[in-house]
Amino acid sequence: MLDLGTSFLASVERDPDALAIVDGDMRLTYSGWYSRISALAAALDETGLKRGDHVLTAMQNRWENASLHWACQFLGLIVTPLNWRAKADEIDFGIADAGAKAVFYEASTEEAVRLSRLAQNLPRFTADALSGLMEGSAPDIVPVADAADWSLMLYTSGTTSKPKGVPRRHRAERAGALAHVAQNLYRHGERTLGVMPLYHTMGVRSLIASSLIGGTFVCLPRFDVAKALDLIEQEKITNLYLVPTLYHDLVHHEAFSPERVASVSKLGYAGASMTDGLLKRLDQTFRPELFVNHYGSSEIYTFTIEQTAAAKPGSAGRAGINQTIRVVKLGSRNPDERAAVGEEGEIIALMKSDEAFEGYWKRPDANAKALHGGWYFTGDTGFVDRDGDLFVTGRADDMIITGGENVSPVEVESCLSLHEGVAEVAVVGLPDERWGKIVVAFVKRRGAVTAEDLDRHCRDSGLANFRRPRRFVFVEAIPKSPVGKLLRRLLVAGEYTEERIPEHQ
């Protein structure tokens, strides 16, 4: 398989005059961008960085960041991106863990880098400095790396422990991008809104996939609904690949209208489950040719794909073109101990996948927990229905066991999301002396809906008694990570207004 530098060079030769990247007033064709990338690569090479070195990045989705990503692919440097909201201690951790040899940052991360103890001992480059380096001239860069070299090391979120590094080779990164193109039916010249961060697998995949099809990557440094709508309208964006939270914010914004997003023909989402209510709203509003639920992870980019997401709400579909999946019995570490049809278990994915990582960076403990018999144990729960489609019910740690019964938060959330008075909802289990845990729904409401209204809705929807929330907590906002993932662990913190309903279990 091609390394990523050669892959990009092939795209330059195929589509030299096609628009490659847009960032505000900056508009570059593939040949123009290649010249800038060549100049940057030459400048970085002169600093002493060498093939196999990690470089730490903490930047938003700006053209300088995307250019740096490509320059590193040519040079064989390992891009190690952190959230641009990272604090000084997180930067110190990344530098120490990866053994980084340089740090790249921008105004939003300047203070954190300044306060980072370890960053002071390394070469540091601002985004403005990168822009200046790309103004120079240099011979066209020739790829140094090959397909077996490390391309990227993402960090998992680290919600319960220190983040885990996920190193990925050029061949796995390109395989994931090729699958992304195929599974989303991207045409030549698609225009993509580049808003999913480049420290997240969705953002990196969008960047690489765009290059494979002579497409345009339209940078949106950080998500802003009004700016996103402007870019979609002005740049005639043809496909969106977002987390559900961003879709929610788009269609509920006062400036949104179907006419403004008429150029969008394909929708894709990943990173979290989407409620039935939002699925329905997006399908009716966009009327997309394709509506893809992509289920995967940083470790193995694609698990499953559902290309008609709105037609079968909740379905994550079937294994991607580079993958085989199974659902095994909860608690089992034997990949052959499969759960029955309809039985909830843990979802596992084959490590032979072209898109797969090969193990965590310097974390044998994490490998021992997640890798068994050639399979990656995801920690996600789900089941396969009679049609052979996968339904993801949540994280194993999120499962609510109440009175001996298992309750999936996702199922309850999807039910409540269909009530017109619910803007957003998150369901968790809270300790209870009698039941062990009780089902509690945190609701951001739309209008004057009450707990009694929502309980009646659950009953009328046919939700089993033991799955119906015992408490409704109305909140101003549902806590989420920077990429829109629901942070259930934060829901029990702080003071909330509670409305309880009569016991019904």
C-alpha positions as a Python dict, from the first residue, in 0.01 Angstrom:
ca = {
    (1, 'M'): (0, 0, 0),
    (2, 'L'): (109, 358, -61),
    (3, 'D'): (246, 569, 219),
    (4, 'L'): (45, 886, 281),
    (5, 'G'): (303, 1122, 128),
    (6, 'T'): (302, 929, -199),
    (7, 'S'): (-77, 912, -180),
    (8, 'F'): (-98, 1291, -154),
    (9, 'L'): (153, 1334, -436),
    (10, 'A'): (-61, 1110, -657),
    (11, 'S'): (-357, 1336, -583),
    (12, 'V'): (-153, 1642, -681),
    (13, 'E'): (-64, 1482, -1014),
    (14, 'R'): (-421, 1368, -1072),
    (15, 'D'): (-594, 1696, -983),
    (16, 'P'): (-333, 1976, -978),
    (17, 'D'): (-581, 2258, -1037),
    (18, 'A'): (-862, 2131, -813),
    (19, 'L'): (-937, 2336, -503),
    (20, 'A'): (-778, 2148, -212),
    (21, 'I'): (-819, 2361, 100),
    (22, 'V'): (-1008, 2670, 209),
    (23, 'D'): (-949, 2866, 529),
    (24, 'G'): (-1102, 3212, 526),
    (25, 'D'): (-935, 3400, 242),
    (26, 'M'): (-675, 3125, 195),
    (27, 'R'): (-765, 2910, -106),
    (28, 'L'): (-513, 2665, -246),
    (29, 'T'): (-522, 2418, -533),
    (30, 'Y'): (-353, 2080, -492),
    (31, 'S'): (-41, 2199, -676),
    (32, 'G'): (-35, 2523, -478),
    (33, 'W'): (-77, 2342, -148),
    (34, 'Y'): (194, 2092, -240),
    (35, 'S'): (437, 2380, -289),
    (36, 'R'): (355, 2516, 57),
    (37, 'I'): (384, 2172, 214),
    (38, 'S'): (721, 2119, 41),
    (39, 'A'): (850, 2447, 184),
    (40, 'L'): (732, 2354, 532),
    (41, 'A'): (882, 2005, 510),
    (42, 'A'): (1218, 2148, 403),
    (43, 'A'): (1215, 2393, 694),
    (44, 'L'): (1128, 2122, 945),
    (45, 'D'): (1398, 1897, 807),
    (46, 'E'): (1655, 2168, 877),
    (47, 'T'): (1559, 2177, 1247),
    (48, 'G'): (1699, 1827, 1297),
    (49, 'L'): (1368, 1644, 1326),
    (50, 'K'): (1412, 1299, 1182),
    (51, 'R'): (1204, 1008, 1062),
    (52, 'G'): (1028, 836, 1352),
    (53, 'D'): (1022, 1141, 1582),
    (54, 'H'): (698, 1237, 1755),
    (55, 'V'): (584, 1599, 1720),
    (56, 'L'): (319, 1729, 1957),
    (57, 'T'): (49, 1952, 1811),
    (58, 'A'): (-216, 2160, 1987),
    (59, 'M'): (-398, 2359, 1720),
    (60, 'Q'): (-746, 2415, 1589),
    (61, 'N'): (-860, 2315, 1239),
    (62, 'R'): (-666, 2578, 1050),
    (63, 'W'): (-483, 2537, 723),
    (64, 'E'): (-147, 2552, 898),
    (65, 'N'): (-241, 2248, 1107),
    (66, 'A'): (-361, 2052, 802),
    (67, 'S'): (-42, 2147, 616),
    (68, 'L'): (172, 2034, 908),
    (69, 'H'): (-8, 1700, 910),
    (70, 'W'): (82, 1642, 546),
    (71, 'A'): (441, 1766, 583),
    (72, 'C'): (490, 1515, 863),
    (73, 'Q'): (360, 1234, 644),
    (74, 'F'): (624, 1314, 382),
    (75, 'L'): (902, 1333, 642),
    (76, 'G'): (806, 1024, 842),
    (77, 'L'): (732, 1228, 1155),
    (78, 'I'): (463, 1097, 1389),
    (79, 'V'): (187, 1353, 1441),
    (80, 'T'): (79, 1340, 1806),
    (81, 'P'): (-214, 1580, 1842),
    (82, 'L'): (-366, 1704, 2167),
    (83, 'N'): (-691, 1886, 2225),
    (84, 'W'): (-628, 2257, 2169),
    (85, 'R'): (-792, 2313, 2508),
    (86, 'A'): (-515, 2110, 2676),
    (87, 'K'): (-371, 2240, 3003),
    (88, 'A'): (0, 2259, 3087),
    (89, 'D'): (0, 1928, 3275),
    (90, 'E'): (-164, 1754, 2978),
    (91, 'I'): (101, 1892, 2746),
    (92, 'D'): (369, 1771, 2986),
    (93, 'F'): (209, 1426, 2989),
    (94, 'G'): (198, 1410, 2609),
    (95, 'I'): (560, 1520, 2571),
    (96, 'A'): (683, 1270, 2829),
    (97, 'D'): (468, 980, 2713),
    (98, 'A'): (539, 1019, 2342),
    (99, 'G'): (897, 1141, 2380),
    (100, 'A'): (804, 1436, 2158),
    (101, 'K'): (1085, 1629, 1989),
    (102, 'A'): (893, 1949, 1905),
    (103, 'V'): (572, 2133, 1993),
    (104, 'F'): (339, 2315, 1753),
    (105, 'Y'): (71, 2546, 1892),
    (106, 'E'): (-135, 2861, 1836),
    (107, 'A'): (-278, 3154, 2031),
    (108, 'S'): (-544, 2943, 2203),
    (109, 'T'): (-279, 2711, 2352),
    (110, 'E'): (0, 2964, 2400),
    (111, 'E'): (-47, 2996, 2776),
    (112, 'A'): (-57, 2620, 2832),
    (113, 'V'): (263, 2573, 2632),
    (114, 'R'): (428, 2859, 2821),
    (115, 'L'): (337, 2695, 3153),
    (116, 'S'): (443, 2349, 3038),
    (117, 'R'): (768, 2256, 3207),
    (118, 'L'): (879, 2007, 2942),
    (119, 'A'): (789, 2223, 2644),
    (120, 'Q'): (1057, 2474, 2742),
    (121, 'N'): (1326, 2222, 2648),
    (122, 'L'): (1193, 2162, 2297),
    (123, 'P'): (1173, 2355, 1969),
    (124, 'R'): (839, 2536, 1965),
    (125, 'F'): (654, 2665, 1660),
    (126, 'T'): (345, 2883, 1647),
    (127, 'A'): (86, 2861, 1370),
    (128, 'D'): (204, 3203, 1250),
    (129, 'A'): (559, 3067, 1232),
    (130, 'L'): (438, 2775, 1022),
    (131, 'S'): (263, 3015, 788),
    (132, 'G'): (587, 3208, 750),
    (133, 'L'): (787, 2893, 678),
    (134, 'M'): (545, 2806, 400),
    (135, 'E'): (612, 3138, 228),
    (136, 'G'): (960, 3016, 140),
    (137, 'S'): (1057, 2819, -166),
    (138, 'A'): (1192, 2465, -175),
    (139, 'P'): (1223, 2174, -417),
    (140, 'D'): (917, 1951, -436),
    (141, 'I'): (928, 1720, -136),
    (142, 'V'): (983, 1350, -201),
    (143, 'P'): (829, 1108, 51),
    (144, 'V'): (1075, 964, 302),
    (145, 'A'): (830, 744, 491),
    (146, 'D'): (689, 411, 375),
    (147, 'A'): (358, 241, 443),
    (148, 'A'): (491, 56, 748),
    (149, 'D'): (600, 374, 927),
    (150, 'W'): (400, 527, 1209),
    (151, 'S'): (186, 814, 1085),
    (152, 'L'): (-14, 931, 1383),
    (153, 'M'): (-64, 874, 1754),
    (154, 'L'): (-402, 978, 1888),
    (155, 'Y'): (-481, 982, 2256),
    (156, 'T'): (-797, 829, 2395),
    (157, 'S'): (-1007, 1053, 2616),
    (158, 'G'): (-878, 913, 2943),
    (159, 'T'): (-1203, 959, 3135),
    (160, 'T'): (-1109, 716, 3411),
    (161, 'S'): (-729, 701, 3381),
    (162, 'K'): (-438, 860, 3201),
    (163, 'P'): (-496, 888, 2824),
    (164, 'K'): (-372, 596, 2616),
    (165, 'G'): (-168, 654, 2303),
    (166, 'V'): (-302, 485, 1989),
    (167, 'P'): (-21, 468, 1731),
    (168, 'R'): (-131, 404, 1373),
    (169, 'R'): (77, 324, 1065),
    (170, 'H'): (51, 491, 725),
    (171, 'R'): (-112, 184, 576),
    (172, 'A'): (-384, 173, 844),
    (173, 'E'): (-453, 545, 807),
    (174, 'R'): (-487, 519, 431),
    (175, 'A'): (-699, 204, 454),
    (176, 'G'): (-936, 385, 688),
    (177, 'A'): (-962, 678, 449),
    (178, 'L'): (-1025, 453, 149),
    (179, 'A'): (-1299, 274, 341),
    (180, 'H'): (-1444, 611, 441),
    (181, 'V'): (-1467, 713, 75),
    (182, 'A'): (-1626, 383, -27),
    (183, 'Q'): (-1869, 352, 262),
    (184, 'N'): (-1990, 711, 227),
    (185, 'L'): (-2009, 687, -154),
    (186, 'Y'): (-1800, 1001, -197),
    (187, 'R'): (-1773, 1131, -549),
    (188, 'H'): (-1477, 1301, -711),
    (189, 'G'): (-1456, 1663, -596),
    (190, 'E'): (-1673, 1641, -284),
    (191, 'R'): (-1662, 1943, -54),
    (192, 'T'): (-1622, 1860, 314),
    (193, 'L'): (-1670, 2084, 617),
    (194, 'G'): (-1344, 2033, 808),
    (195, 'V'): (-1469, 2098, 1159),
    (196, 'M'): (-1416, 1770, 1341),
    (197, 'P'): (-1085, 1835, 1519),
    (198, 'L'): (-759, 1703, 1383),
    (199, 'Y'): (-682, 1550, 1722),
    (200, 'H'): (-983, 1320, 1665),
    (201, 'T'): (-1000, 1026, 1428),
    (202, 'M'): (-1305, 1171, 1249),
    (203, 'G'): (-1119, 1490, 1164),
    (204, 'V'): (-808, 1311, 1040),
    (205, 'R'): (-1016, 1074, 831),
    (206, 'S'): (-1202, 1363, 668),
    (207, 'L'): (-871, 1529, 579),
    (208, 'I'): (-716, 1221, 421),
    (209, 'A'): (-1035, 1104, 249),
    (210, 'S'): (-1078, 1446, 90),
    (211, 'S'): (-734, 1420, -69),
    (212, 'L'): (-811, 1081, -222),
    (213, 'I'): (-1100, 1217, -428),
    (214, 'G'): (-961, 1553, -532),
    (215, 'G'): (-1196, 1707, -281),
    (216, 'T'): (-1201, 2037, -94),
    (217, 'F'): (-1139, 2053, 281),
    (218, 'V'): (-1308, 2368, 412),
    (219, 'C'): (-1155, 2459, 748),
    (220, 'L'): (-1369, 2568, 1040),
    (221, 'P'): (-1114, 2612, 1321),
    (222, 'R'): (-1367, 2556, 1598),
    (223, 'F'): (-1736, 2480, 1580),
    (224, 'D'): (-1962, 2783, 1562),
    (225, 'V'): (-2313, 2721, 1430),
    (226, 'A'): (-2354, 3052, 1250),
    (227, 'K'): (-2012, 3020, 1082),
    (228, 'A'): (-2081, 2657, 993),
    (229, 'L'): (-2405, 2753, 822),
    (230, 'D'): (-2231, 3035, 636),
    (231, 'L'): (-1959, 2801, 510),
    (232, 'I'): (-2203, 2530, 407),
    (233, 'E'): (-2398, 2785, 207),
    (234, 'Q'): (-2108, 2983, 62),
    (235, 'E'): (-1874, 2693, -18),
    (236, 'K'): (-2149, 2460, -138),
    (237, 'I'): (-2052, 2184, 105),
    (238, 'T'): (-2168, 1846, -29),
    (239, 'N'): (-2113, 1618, 268),
    (240, 'L'): (-2116, 1650, 646),
    (241, 'Y'): (-1942, 1410, 884),
    (242, 'L'): (-2016, 1523, 1239),
    (243, 'V'): (-2099, 1401, 1587),
    (244, 'P'): (-2471, 1408, 1676),
    (245, 'T'): (-2431, 1710, 1905),
    (246, 'L'): (-2318, 1931, 1618),
    (247, 'Y'): (-2609, 1821, 1401),
    (248, 'H'): (-2843, 1900, 1689),
    (249, 'D'): (-2698, 2248, 1723),
    (250, 'L'): (-2719, 2311, 1349),
    (251, 'V'): (-3085, 2228, 1300),
    (252, 'H'): (-3195, 2405, 1619),
    (253, 'H'): (-3013, 2730, 1542),
    (254, 'E'): (-3227, 3034, 1466),
    (255, 'A'): (-3040, 3096, 1140),
    (256, 'F'): (-3092, 2742, 1008),
    (257, 'S'): (-3311, 2672, 709),
    (258, 'P'): (-3322, 2381, 463),
    (259, 'E'): (-3245, 2623, 182),
    (260, 'R'): (-2911, 2719, 336),
    (261, 'V'): (-2792, 2356, 340),
    (262, 'A'): (-2941, 2252, 7),
    (263, 'S'): (-2597, 2162, -135),
    (264, 'V'): (-2549, 1884, 123),
    (265, 'S'): (-2642, 1547, -24),
    (266, 'K'): (-2470, 1310, 220),
    (267, 'L'): (-2483, 1296, 599),
    (268, 'G'): (-2256, 1087, 818),
    (269, 'Y'): (-2221, 1071, 1192),
    (270, 'A'): (-2005, 889, 1445),
    (271, 'G'): (-1864, 930, 1793),
    (272, 'A'): (-2192, 876, 1979),
    (273, 'S'): (-2539, 734, 1931),
    (274, 'M'): (-2805, 953, 1773),
    (275, 'T'): (-3152, 972, 1921),
    (276, 'D'): (-3454, 872, 1717),
    (277, 'G'): (-3587, 1227, 1738),
    (278, 'L'): (-3275, 1382, 1586),
    (279, 'L'): (-3253, 1113, 1317),
    (280, 'K'): (-3606, 1193, 1211),
    (281, 'R'): (-3547, 1568, 1211),
    (282, 'L'): (-3230, 1542, 1000),
    (283, 'D'): (-3386, 1303, 750),
    (284, 'Q'): (-3689, 1527, 701),
    (285, 'T'): (-3481, 1844, 681),
    (286, 'F'): (-3188, 1741, 461),
    (287, 'R'): (-3353, 1455, 269),
    (288, 'P'): (-3004, 1316, 203),
    (289, 'E'): (-2910, 1068, -67),
    (290, 'L'): (-2717, 880, 198),
    (291, 'F'): (-2739, 893, 578),
    (292, 'V'): (-2454, 695, 733),
    (293, 'N'): (-2414, 582, 1092),
    (294, 'H'): (-2044, 505, 1123),
    (295, 'Y'): (-1952, 304, 1432),
    (296, 'G'): (-1582, 280, 1511),
    (297, 'S'): (-1299, 401, 1732),
    (298, 'S'): (-950, 550, 1731),
    (299, 'E'): (-807, 199, 1767),
    (300, 'I'): (-989, 44, 1472),
    (301, 'Y'): (-1144, 310, 1256),
    (302, 'T'): (-1445, 116, 1126),
    (303, 'F'): (-1645, -145, 1311),
    (304, 'T'): (-1979, -123, 1130),
    (305, 'I'): (-2165, 94, 878),
    (306, 'E'): (-2537, 164, 839),
    (307, 'Q'): (-2602, 357, 518),
    (308, 'T'): (-2975, 414, 576),
    (309, 'A'): (-2959, 533, 935),
    (310, 'A'): (-3303, 696, 944),
    (311, 'A'): (-3477, 389, 800),
    (312, 'K'): (-3375, 171, 1094),
    (313, 'P'): (-3323, 397, 1396),
    (314, 'G'): (-3060, 271, 1636),
    (315, 'S'): (-2901, 31, 1391),
    (316, 'A'): (-2525, 50, 1350),
    (317, 'G'): (-2556, -183, 1051),
    (318, 'R'): (-2303, -446, 958),
    (319, 'A'): (-1928, -482, 951),
    (320, 'G'): (-1734, -237, 736),
    (321, 'I'): (-1552, -354, 425),
    (322, 'N'): (-1227, -404, 619),
    (323, 'Q'): (-1377, -564, 928),
    (324, 'T'): (-1542, -858, 1100),
    (325, 'I'): (-1729, -809, 1426),
    (326, 'R'): (-1891, -1028, 1691),
    (327, 'V'): (-2093, -985, 2006),
    (328, 'V'): (-1970, -1207, 2287),
    (329, 'K'): (-2125, -1280, 2622),
    (330, 'L'): (-2079, -1010, 2883),
    (331, 'G'): (-1773, -1074, 3095),
    (332, 'S'): (-1624, -1328, 2855),
    (333, 'R'): (-1274, -1292, 2713),
    (334, 'N'): (-1325, -1576, 2467),
    (335, 'P'): (-1397, -1441, 2116),
    (336, 'D'): (-1573, -1766, 2030),
    (337, 'E'): (-1825, -1739, 2315),
    (338, 'R'): (-2086, -1555, 2112),
    (339, 'A'): (-2405, -1403, 2246),
    (340, 'A'): (-2730, -1529, 2099),
    (341, 'V'): (-2934, -1324, 1852),
    (342, 'G'): (-3094, -1043, 2049),
    (343, 'E'): (-2876, -1106, 2355),
    (344, 'E'): (-2679, -810, 2485),
    (345, 'G'): (-2305, -864, 2507),
    (346, 'E'): (-1971, -697, 2441),
    (347, 'I'): (-1884, -594, 2085),
    (348, 'I'): (-1547, -712, 1958),
    (349, 'A'): (-1362, -642, 1632),
    (350, 'L'): (-1099, -841, 1443),
    (351, 'M'): (-744, -710, 1480),
    (352, 'K'): (-653, -834, 1131),
    (353, 'S'): (-840, -536, 988),
    (354, 'D'): (-637, -320, 750),
    (355, 'E'): (-756, -23, 958),
    (356, 'A'): (-651, -159, 1297),
    (357, 'F'): (-387, -39, 1538),
    (358, 'E'): (-146, -293, 1686),
    (359, 'G'): (-165, -210, 2054),
    (360, 'Y'): (-144, 87, 2287),
    (361, 'W'): (171, 294, 2325),
    (362, 'K'): (375, 167, 2621),
    (363, 'R'): (61, 35, 2794),
    (364, 'P'): (82, -345, 2834),
    (365, 'D'): (-189, -320, 3100),
    (366, 'A'): (-432, -171, 2849),
    (367, 'N'): (-336, -431, 2587),
    (368, 'A'): (-398, -711, 2837),
    (369, 'K'): (-745, -573, 2904),
    (370, 'A'): (-854, -506, 2545),
    (371, 'L'): (-674, -756, 2319),
    (372, 'H'): (-767, -1123, 2333),
    (373, 'G'): (-720, -1400, 2078),
    (374, 'G'): (-664, -1163, 1788),
    (375, 'W'): (-970, -953, 1870),
    (376, 'Y'): (-1017, -603, 2010),
    (377, 'F'): (-1268, -594, 2295),
    (378, 'T'): (-1430, -253, 2258),
    (379, 'G'): (-1593, -216, 2599),
    (380, 'D'): (-1917, -131, 2415),
    (381, 'T'): (-2233, -331, 2467),
    (382, 'G'): (-2479, -427, 2198),
    (383, 'F'): (-2670, -704, 2025),
    (384, 'V'): (-2732, -838, 1678),
    (385, 'D'): (-3095, -853, 1566),
    (386, 'R'): (-3259, -1120, 1351),
    (387, 'D'): (-3166, -929, 1034),
    (388, 'G'): (-2798, -944, 1128),
    (389, 'D'): (-2772, -573, 1213),
    (390, 'L'): (-2581, -449, 1515),
    (391, 'F'): (-2739, -227, 1779),
    (392, 'V'): (-2499, -49, 2014),
    (393, 'T'): (-2655, -5, 2357),
    (394, 'G'): (-2374, 187, 2530),
    (395, 'R'): (-2059, 134, 2727),
    (396, 'A'): (-2037, -166, 2956),
    (397, 'D'): (-1964, 74, 3239),
    (398, 'D'): (-2279, 275, 3159),
    (399, 'M'): (-2518, -19, 3185),
    (400, 'I'): (-2776, 42, 3458),
    (401, 'I'): (-2860, -264, 3667),
    (402, 'T'): (-3180, -188, 3855),
    (403, 'G'): (-3355, -456, 4055),
    (404, 'G'): (-3154, -721, 3871),
    (405, 'E'): (-3259, -595, 3526),
    (406, 'N'): (-3021, -446, 3269),
    (407, 'V'): (-3123, -108, 3128),
    (408, 'S'): (-2945, 56, 2835),
    (409, 'P'): (-2935, 436, 2871),
    (410, 'V'): (-2942, 472, 2492),
    (411, 'E'): (-3280, 301, 2461),
    (412, 'V'): (-3439, 529, 2720),
    (413, 'E'): (-3280, 838, 2567),
    (414, 'S'): (-3412, 752, 2222),
    (415, 'C'): (-3763, 708, 2361),
    (416, 'L'): (-3759, 1042, 2543),
    (417, 'S'): (-3603, 1226, 2248),
    (418, 'L'): (-3924, 1173, 2050),
    (419, 'H'): (-4121, 1395, 2290),
    (420, 'E'): (-4159, 1744, 2145),
    (421, 'G'): (-4079, 1898, 2483),
    (422, 'V'): (-3731, 1738, 2500),
    (423, 'A'): (-3443, 1933, 2347),
    (424, 'E'): (-3170, 1700, 2479),
    (425, 'V'): (-3162, 1410, 2721),
    (426, 'A'): (-2908, 1192, 2900),
    (427, 'V'): (-2988, 889, 3117),
    (428, 'V'): (-2776, 750, 3399),
    (429, 'G'): (-2809, 514, 3693),
    (430, 'L'): (-2788, 664, 4041),
    (431, 'P'): (-2740, 465, 4363),
    (432, 'D'): (-3052, 350, 4543),
    (433, 'E'): (-3073, 147, 4864),
    (434, 'R'): (-3358, -71, 4745),
    (435, 'W'): (-3296, -115, 4373),
    (436, 'G'): (-2917, -88, 4362),
    (437, 'K'): (-2950, 183, 4098),
    (438, 'I'): (-3246, 373, 3962),
    (439, 'V'): (-3292, 514, 3613),
    (440, 'V'): (-3263, 894, 3612),
    (441, 'A'): (-3318, 1114, 3307),
    (442, 'F'): (-3147, 1453, 3281),
    (443, 'V'): (-3348, 1666, 3041),
    (444, 'K'): (-3289, 1995, 2870),
    (445, 'R'): (-3647, 2084, 2792),
    (446, 'R'): (-3818, 2277, 2520),
    (447, 'G'): (-4121, 2450, 2669),
    (448, 'A'): (-4307, 2375, 2992),
    (449, 'V'): (-4290, 1996, 2989),
    (450, 'T'): (-4319, 1820, 3328),
    (451, 'A'): (-4199, 1491, 3471),
    (452, 'E'): (-4556, 1359, 3455),
    (453, 'D'): (-4571, 1445, 3083),
    (454, 'L'): (-4251, 1256, 3014),
    (455, 'D'): (-4349, 956, 3223),
    (456, 'R'): (-4679, 936, 3036),
    (457, 'H'): (-4487, 951, 2709),
    (458, 'C'): (-4266, 658, 2820),
    (459, 'R'): (-4571, 452, 2916),
    (460, 'D'): (-4753, 532, 2592),
    (461, 'S'): (-4440, 445, 2393),
    (462, 'G'): (-4435, 96, 2539),
    (463, 'L'): (-4114, 136, 2736),
    (464, 'A'): (-4097, -145, 2991),
    (465, 'N'): (-4173, -40, 3349),
    (466, 'F'): (-3826, -120, 3480),
    (467, 'R'): (-3673, 96, 3204),
    (468, 'R'): (-3886, 404, 3278),
    (469, 'P'): (-3700, 678, 3467),
    (470, 'R'): (-3784, 713, 3835),
    (471, 'R'): (-3659, 1070, 3836),
    (472, 'F'): (-3646, 1352, 3585),
    (473, 'V'): (-3386, 1620, 3645),
    (474, 'F'): (-3428, 1934, 3437),
    (475, 'V'): (-3100, 2107, 3350),
    (476, 'E'): (-2984, 2403, 3146),
    (477, 'A'): (-2727, 2200, 2954),
    (478, 'I'): (-2614, 1840, 2907),
    (479, 'P'): (-2238, 1802, 2972),
    (480, 'K'): (-2033, 1691, 2673),
    (481, 'S'): (-1669, 1648, 2575),
    (482, 'P'): (-1508, 1889, 2326),
    (483, 'V'): (-1606, 1658, 2040),
    (484, 'G'): (-1964, 1623, 2157),
    (485, 'K'): (-1955, 1295, 2347),
    (486, 'L'): (-2194, 1275, 2638),
    (487, 'L'): (-2018, 1292, 2976),
    (488, 'R'): (-2250, 1088, 3194),
    (489, 'R'): (-2007, 1091, 3486),
    (490, 'L'): (-2061, 1465, 3533),
    (491, 'L'): (-2437, 1445, 3561),
    (492, 'V'): (-2436, 1365, 3931),
    (493, 'A'): (-2235, 1674, 4021),
    (494, 'G'): (-2399, 1999, 4135),
    (495, 'E'): (-2746, 2104, 4241),
    (496, 'Y'): (-3039, 2025, 4015),
    (497, 'T'): (-3414, 2074, 4023),
    (498, 'E'): (-3573, 1731, 4049),
    (499, 'E'): (-3923, 1622, 3965),
    (500, 'R'): (-3999, 1275, 4092),
    (501, 'I'): (-4274, 1048, 3971),
    (502, 'P'): (-4455, 771, 4157),
    (503, 'E'): (-4281, 437, 4189),
    (504, 'H'): (-4371, 205, 3907),
    (505, 'Q'): (-4115, -76, 3904),
}
